[in-house]
Amino acid sequence: MFQEIPENCRYAYARVSSKSQENNSSLESQKNEFIKQGVPKKNIRFEVGSAADPLKERPVFQKLIDQELKENDLLLVTEIDRCSRNTLEFLKLQEKLFNKPAHS
């Protein structure tokens, strides 16, 4: 199924919690994993900030979800905790994505 999704419809979100992590290999390793999965570099979004922060306080992620992702696009993260701190927040995010109106 994954291979059937065109590369230009694949997006990725990489996040680290702090500035100190930004300079280590964490963002780079996330980026490399996305590239291996066929995500174009131009479709990879990076952000520094805690997953404990509300979604509205993570502008890169917010924009990706609200403005960039379209119906049938794929969003990759290396680990669920890159986009959510706990299961409840992840389920809320999942519901938001599934209920997102389709647009072109």
GROMACS elastic network, one bead per residue, 0.5 to 0.9 nm:
[ bonds ]
;  ai    aj funct       b0    kb
    1     4     6  0.52637   500
    1     5     6  0.71164   500
    2     5     6  0.55994   500
    2     6     6  0.88155   500
    2    74     6  0.85293   500
    3     6     6  0.75188   500
    3     7     6  0.86957   500
    3    38     6  0.88249   500
    4     7     6  0.89983   500
    5     8     6  0.83577   500
    5     9     6  0.65453   500
    5    10     6  0.71764   500
    5    72     6  0.81125   500
    5    73     6  0.76963   500
    5    74     6  0.75551   500
    6     9     6  0.54078   500
    6    10     6  0.69364   500
    6    38     6  0.89948   500
    6    73     6  0.86920   500
    7    10     6  0.52486   500
    7    11     6  0.85076   500
    7    38     6  0.60440   500
    7    39     6  0.59071   500
    7    40     6  0.66052   500
    8    11     6  0.79257   500
    8    39     6  0.75169   500
    8    40     6  0.68717   500
    8    43     6  0.77396   500
    8    73     6  0.85214   500
    9    39     6  0.83235   500
    9    43     6  0.85393   500
    9    69     6  0.83572   500
    9    70     6  0.82487   500
    9    72     6  0.74180   500
    9    74     6  0.61838   500
    9    75     6  0.86802   500
   10    38     6  0.75627   500
   10    39     6  0.53293   500
   10    40     6  0.73731   500
   10    43     6  0.69894   500
   10    44     6  0.87892   500
   10    73     6  0.59173   500
   10    75     6  0.62481   500
   10    76     6  0.75340   500
   11    34     6  0.85739   500
   11    39     6  0.61062   500
   11    40     6  0.76943   500
   11    42     6  0.87101   500
   11    44     6  0.58411   500
   11    45     6  0.78472   500
   11    64     6  0.86593   500
   11    69     6  0.78693   500
   11    73     6  0.73126   500
   11    74     6  0.59250   500
   11    76     6  0.61613   500
   11    77     6  0.89083   500
   12    31     6  0.84111   500
   12    34     6  0.66649   500
   12    39     6  0.69570   500
   12    40     6  0.89581   500
   12    43     6  0.64033   500
   12    45     6  0.61132   500
   12    46     6  0.85842   500
   12    74     6  0.80896   500
   12    75     6  0.53662   500
   12    77     6  0.58538   500
   12    78     6  0.85950   500
   13    30     6  0.86795   500
   13    31     6  0.88094   500
   13    34     6  0.89374   500
   13    43     6  0.86756   500
   13    44     6  0.59433   500
   13    46     6  0.60666   500
   13    47     6  0.79142   500
   13    60     6  0.87451   500
   13    61     6  0.71602   500
   13    64     6  0.84103   500
   13    75     6  0.73477   500
   13    76     6  0.64335   500
   13    77     6  0.54956   500
   13    78     6  0.81999   500
   13    82     6  0.76732   500
   13    83     6  0.78452   500
   14    26     6  0.89434   500
   14    27     6  0.64279   500
   14    30     6  0.61197   500
   14    31     6  0.70382   500
   14    44     6  0.73342   500
   14    45     6  0.61098   500
   14    47     6  0.64507   500
   14    48     6  0.86848   500
   14    76     6  0.87957   500
   14    77     6  0.64898   500
   14    78     6  0.74353   500
   14    82     6  0.66544   500
   14    83     6  0.84693   500
   15    22     6  0.85997   500
   15    26     6  0.85707   500
   15    27     6  0.68668   500
   15    30     6  0.84276   500
   15    45     6  0.83858   500
   15    46     6  0.57598   500
   15    48     6  0.56292   500
   15    49     6  0.70031   500
   15    50     6  0.82449   500
   15    51     6  0.83922   500
   15    77     6  0.88413   500
   15    82     6  0.55565   500
   15    83     6  0.76433   500
   16    19     6  0.78165   500
   16    20     6  0.89375   500
   16    21     6  0.60582   500
   16    22     6  0.62939   500
   16    26     6  0.71734   500
   16    27     6  0.68267   500
   16    46     6  0.84021   500
   16    47     6  0.66953   500
   16    48     6  0.50530   500
   16    49     6  0.62102   500
   16    50     6  0.71808   500
   16    51     6  0.86237   500
   16    82     6  0.73216   500
   17    20     6  0.85180   500
   17    21     6  0.68461   500
   17    22     6  0.81028   500
   17    47     6  0.85171   500
   17    48     6  0.55941   500
   17    51     6  0.71469   500
   17    82     6  0.87648   500
   18    21     6  0.53484   500
   18    22     6  0.65193   500
   18    48     6  0.59154   500
   18    49     6  0.60056   500
   18    50     6  0.72291   500
   19    23     6  0.69300   500
   19    48     6  0.66079   500
   19    49     6  0.82560   500
   20    23     6  0.56853   500
   20    24     6  0.70120   500
   21    24     6  0.52195   500
   21    25     6  0.76338   500
   21    26     6  0.65434   500
   21    27     6  0.78541   500
   21    48     6  0.84672   500
   22    25     6  0.76098   500
   22    26     6  0.69244   500
   22    27     6  0.63018   500
   22    28     6  0.88193   500
   22    47     6  0.88621   500
   22    48     6  0.69504   500
   23    26     6  0.79234   500
   23    27     6  0.80199   500
   24    27     6  0.74381   500
   24    28     6  0.80162   500
   25    28     6  0.51544   500
   25    29     6  0.58921   500
   25    30     6  0.85468   500
   26    29     6  0.52420   500
   26    30     6  0.62715   500
   26    31     6  0.86385   500
   27    30     6  0.51326   500
   27    31     6  0.61220   500
   27    32     6  0.86129   500
   27    46     6  0.76639   500
   28    31     6  0.50245   500
   28    32     6  0.61222   500
   28    33     6  0.86393   500
   29    32     6  0.50564   500
   29    33     6  0.62300   500
   29    34     6  0.87338   500
   30    33     6  0.51952   500
   30    34     6  0.64039   500
   30    35     6  0.88015   500
   30    77     6  0.81001   500
   30    78     6  0.62716   500
   31    34     6  0.51880   500
   31    35     6  0.62830   500
   31    36     6  0.86993   500
   31    41     6  0.80898   500
   31    44     6  0.73109   500
   31    46     6  0.87843   500
   32    35     6  0.51189   500
   32    36     6  0.62247   500
   32    37     6  0.86988   500
   33    36     6  0.50997   500
   33    37     6  0.63829   500
   33    38     6  0.89316   500
   33    39     6  0.89916   500
   33    78     6  0.74778   500
   34    38     6  0.64896   500
   34    39     6  0.54481   500
   34    40     6  0.81178   500
   34    41     6  0.83590   500
   34    44     6  0.77013   500
   34    76     6  0.74616   500
   34    77     6  0.80877   500
   34    78     6  0.78895   500
   35    38     6  0.50855   500
   35    39     6  0.50973   500
   35    40     6  0.64902   500
   35    41     6  0.68802   500
   35    44     6  0.87952   500
   36    39     6  0.74499   500
   39    42     6  0.82797   500
   39    43     6  0.65414   500
   39    44     6  0.71197   500
   39    76     6  0.86118   500
   40    43     6  0.53772   500
   40    44     6  0.69669   500
   41    44     6  0.54344   500
   41    45     6  0.87410   500
   42    45     6  0.80976   500
   45    60     6  0.69376   500
   45    61     6  0.76347   500
   45    64     6  0.78376   500
   46    60     6  0.72309   500
   46    61     6  0.83724   500
   47    58     6  0.75603   500
   47    59     6  0.84394   500
   47    60     6  0.63547   500
   47    61     6  0.75994   500
   48    58     6  0.84223   500
   49    52     6  0.84842   500
   49    53     6  0.73197   500
   49    57     6  0.85006   500
   49    58     6  0.69506   500
   50    53     6  0.54434   500
   50    54     6  0.88250   500
   50    58     6  0.84559   500
   50    82     6  0.86884   500
   50    84     6  0.89857   500
   50    85     6  0.83053   500
   51    54     6  0.74201   500
   51    55     6  0.80654   500
   51    58     6  0.84391   500
   51    81     6  0.69131   500
   51    82     6  0.65808   500
   51    83     6  0.60197   500
   51    84     6  0.52305   500
   51    85     6  0.51374   500
   51    86     6  0.88023   500
   52    55     6  0.86733   500
   52    84     6  0.71089   500
   52    85     6  0.54573   500
   52    86     6  0.84332   500
   53    56     6  0.79564   500
   53    57     6  0.60067   500
   53    58     6  0.71598   500
   53    84     6  0.89667   500
   53    85     6  0.86725   500
   54    57     6  0.54342   500
   54    58     6  0.71050   500
   55    58     6  0.52791   500
   55    59     6  0.75819   500
   55    61     6  0.72855   500
   55    62     6  0.62514   500
   55    83     6  0.86774   500
   55    84     6  0.87674   500
   55    93     6  0.88379   500
   56    59     6  0.63390   500
   56    61     6  0.85573   500
   56    62     6  0.63014   500
   57    62     6  0.81490   500
   58    61     6  0.56102   500
   58    62     6  0.60708   500
   58    63     6  0.86781   500
   59    63     6  0.59606   500
   59    64     6  0.84462   500
   60    63     6  0.52959   500
   60    64     6  0.62236   500
   60    65     6  0.87588   500
   61    64     6  0.50554   500
   61    65     6  0.62213   500
   61    66     6  0.85108   500
   61    83     6  0.80732   500
   62    65     6  0.52946   500
   62    66     6  0.59293   500
   62    67     6  0.80426   500
   63    66     6  0.51759   500
   63    67     6  0.52926   500
   63    68     6  0.66183   500
   63    69     6  0.88425   500
   64    67     6  0.57285   500
   64    69     6  0.60544   500
   65    68     6  0.62213   500
   65    69     6  0.56514   500
   65    70     6  0.87395   500
   65    96     6  0.87858   500
   65    97     6  0.72999   500
   65   100     6  0.87144   500
   66    69     6  0.69362   500
   66    97     6  0.88719   500
   66   100     6  0.81180   500
   67    70     6  0.80686   500
   69    72     6  0.84572   500
   69    73     6  0.60786   500
   69    74     6  0.79842   500
   69    75     6  0.79688   500
   69   103     6  0.88606   500
   70    73     6  0.55484   500
   70    74     6  0.87878   500
   70   100     6  0.86234   500
   70   101     6  0.84664   500
   70   102     6  0.61071   500
   70   103     6  0.59622   500
   70   104     6  0.65126   500
   71    74     6  0.87851   500
   71   100     6  0.82677   500
   71   101     6  0.78470   500
   71   102     6  0.50542   500
   71   103     6  0.67228   500
   71   104     6  0.78102   500
   72   102     6  0.87685   500
   76    79     6  0.87823   500
   77    80     6  0.65886   500
   77    81     6  0.86728   500
   77    82     6  0.65401   500
   77    83     6  0.74871   500
   78    81     6  0.85802   500
   78    82     6  0.71235   500
   79    82     6  0.56201   500
   79    83     6  0.79605   500
   80    83     6  0.58640   500
   80    84     6  0.62588   500
   80    85     6  0.80646   500
   80    86     6  0.87455   500
   80    90     6  0.77022   500
   81    85     6  0.53171   500
   81    86     6  0.73157   500
   81    90     6  0.85286   500
   82    85     6  0.77403   500
   83    89     6  0.89194   500
   83    90     6  0.74167   500
   83    93     6  0.85079   500
   84    87     6  0.74876   500
   84    88     6  0.86378   500
   84    89     6  0.58288   500
   84    90     6  0.52494   500
   84    93     6  0.79844   500
   85    88     6  0.86003   500
   85    89     6  0.67639   500
   85    90     6  0.74674   500
   86    89     6  0.55159   500
   86    90     6  0.62496   500
   86    91     6  0.87573   500
   87    91     6  0.60860   500
   87    92     6  0.86202   500
   88    91     6  0.51318   500
   88    92     6  0.63103   500
   88    93     6  0.86824   500
   89    92     6  0.50709   500
   89    93     6  0.62111   500
   89    94     6  0.85686   500
   90    94     6  0.60286   500
   90    95     6  0.85507   500
   91    95     6  0.61090   500
   91    96     6  0.85429   500
   92    95     6  0.51229   500
   92    96     6  0.62114   500
   92    97     6  0.87210   500
   93    96     6  0.50012   500
   93    97     6  0.62403   500
   93    98     6  0.86268   500
   94    97     6  0.51440   500
   94    98     6  0.61262   500
   94    99     6  0.85095   500
   95    98     6  0.51025   500
   95    99     6  0.59659   500
   95   100     6  0.83411   500
   96    99     6  0.52468   500
   96   100     6  0.59434   500
   97   100     6  0.51106   500
   97   101     6  0.87540   500
   98   101     6  0.84479   500
   99   102     6  0.88878   500
